[in-house]
Amino acid sequence: MEGKSSNKIKHSSLNKNLFWDVDINTLDFEKHARFIIQRVLLKGDLPDWHELKRIYGIERIKNESLQIRYLDKKTLNLLSLIFNIPKEKFRCYNTKLSTRQLWDY
């Protein structure tokens, strides 16, 4: 990623609606990598996943996802299978939410 503008999320093909709650003009791929990866993993679709792999590469996604504090159970199971890593190795597996969810499916 060369140049300052190439680090901005608005110049990627990621779905801008994934970042409805933040100013996408302030997101930087390097500084906000974990946030961007988490948002795409939780809310993105297949084209977003492919774009995420293009931007960060599978190894960076794996390393960042191991440190994410929250992933839903489906996403955690999928990442565990993709990366061939036991769920227990993910930080989110050992970090419980302070407020309980209504449905535990």
C-alpha positions in Angstrom: 0.0 0.0 0.0 1.8 3.0 -1.2 0.8 6.6 -0.7 -1.4 8.0 2.0 -4.7 7.7 0.1 -4.2 4.0 -0.5 -4.4 3.4 3.2 -7.9 4.8 3.3 -10.9 2.4 3.4 -13.0 4.5 1.0 -10.6 3.5 -1.8 -11.2 -0.2 -1.3 -14.0 -2.3 -2.6 -15.1 -3.2 1.0 -18.8 -2.5 1.5 -19.0 1.0 3.0 -22.2 0.0 4.9 -20.1 -2.2 7.2 -18.7 1.0 8.7 -22.0 2.8 9.2 -21.0 4.0 12.7 -17.6 5.6 11.9 -16.3 8.2 9.5 -14.7 6.0 6.8 -12.5 9.0 5.8 -10.6 8.5 9.1 -10.1 4.7 8.9 -6.6 3.7 8.0 -5.8 0.1 7.0 -2.7 -0.2 9.1 -3.8 1.7 12.3 -7.3 0.2 12.4 -6.6 -3.2 11.0 -8.1 -5.2 13.8 -11.3 -3.2 13.8 -11.7 -3.5 10.0 -11.0 -7.2 10.1 -13.4 -7.8 12.9 -16.1 -5.8 11.2 -15.7 -7.7 8.0 -15.6 -11.1 9.7 -18.8 -10.3 11.7 -20.9 -8.4 9.1 -19.3 -8.8 5.7 -20.2 -11.1 2.9 -18.0 -13.3 0.5 -16.8 -10.4 -1.7 -15.8 -8.5 1.5 -13.8 -11.6 2.7 -12.0 -11.8 -0.7 -11.1 -8.1 -0.5 -10.0 -8.5 3.1 -7.6 -11.3 2.0 -6.3 -9.1 -0.8 -5.6 -6.2 1.6 -4.1 -8.1 4.6 -3.3 -11.6 3.5 -4.4 -14.7 5.3 -1.6 -14.7 7.9 -2.4 -11.1 9.1 -6.1 -12.0 9.3 -5.3 -15.0 11.3 -3.0 -13.1 13.7 -5.5 -10.3 14.2 -8.5 -12.6 14.6 -6.6 -14.5 17.4 -6.5 -11.2 19.4 -10.1 -9.9 18.7 -12.1 -9.7 21.9 -15.5 -10.6 20.5 -16.6 -12.9 17.7 -19.9 -14.7 17.5 -19.9 -18.4 17.8 -20.5 -19.1 14.1 -17.6 -16.8 13.1 -15.3 -18.3 15.7 -16.1 -21.8 14.5 -15.5 -20.9 10.9 -12.1 -19.2 11.7 -11.1 -22.2 13.8 -11.7 -24.4 10.8 -10.1 -22.1 8.2 -7.0 -21.6 10.2 -6.9 -25.1 11.8 -6.6 -23.5 15.2 -8.5 -24.8 18.3 -11.2 -22.3 19.4 -9.5 -22.1 22.8 -6.6 -20.3 21.3 -8.7 -17.3 20.3 -8.9 -14.5 22.8 -12.6 -14.1 22.3 -13.2 -17.7 23.4 -11.8 -16.9 26.8 -13.2 -13.4 27.1 -16.9 -13.3 28.0 -19.1 -10.4 27.4 -20.0 -8.4 30.5 -23.7 -8.4 29.5 -25.4 -11.6 28.6 -27.0 -12.0 25.2 -30.7 -12.7 25.1 -30.3 -15.8 22.9 -27.5 -18.2 23.3 -27.6 -20.2 20.1 
